[in-house]
């Protein structure tokens, strides 16, 4: 049972991590384009890009951590010897 729970947990953690980036990808790409184009908005866009990247990184890690925690709870529940003996 543990390998299945581990695989499911890894999948859920990976999908939730990627999903956070996927949802913000259009905004990040827009800011990146604005930041690399010369002009008065480049510095502002670069600051916004930095902020967006940090926020997305933190959010994606929180989502992945939540799934890992959930997987440990599942493992604890399904590998409990008391549960097997009943």
N, C-alpha and C positions, 0 to 999 in steps of 0.2 A: 504494500500500500504506500509506503514512504516514497518510493521512486515516482509513483504517479502523482502524489501530492507535490513533490519537488518539481516535477515537470510542469504541472499546472500552475504552480506558483511562479516559476520562471517565466512562463508564457504570459501570465496576467501582469507581472511586473514589467516585462518588456513592452507589452502592448500599452499599458497605462503610461509608461515613460514616453514612448513614441507618440502617443496620442496628444500629450501635452504640447510637444513640439509641432506636430502636424496642425493643430488648431491655431497656433500662433505664427506659423510659417509665412502666410501672406503678409502679415504686419512686419515681421522681421525682414523679409525680402524688400518690402517697400522702404523701410528705414535704411537698409543697407544701400540701396540705390541712391537715396537722397544723401546719404553720408559720403559716398564716394564721388558724387558729382560736384564739381567746383561751384561755389556760390555761397551766399550768406547763410543759407539754411543748413549747410554741410555740418557745421559744428553742433548746431542744435540737434540735427538728426543723429549725429554720432553719439551724443549724450543719451538720446532717447533709445537708440539701438542698444547701447550698453545696458541701460536700465531694463529694457525688454528681455535681453538675453539673460541677465541675472535673475529676473523674476521667473522666466520660463524654466531656467535650470533648477531653481528652488522648487517650483511647482512640480516639475517632472520627477524630481527626487522624492518629494513628499508622496506623490502617487505611487511610485515604485515601492517606497518603504511601507506604505499602507498595505500593499499586496503581499509583501514579504511577511509582515506581521500577521496578516490574515492566514497566510500559508503555515506559519508556525502554530497558530491556533488550531488549524485543521489537523496538522500533524500531531499535536498534543492530544486532541480529541480522539482521532482515529487510531492512535497507537497506544492508548491507555489500556493496560492489561485488565483492569476492572471491567472495561467495556467488552472485552473479548470473552471473559468468563461468564457473562450473563446470558 
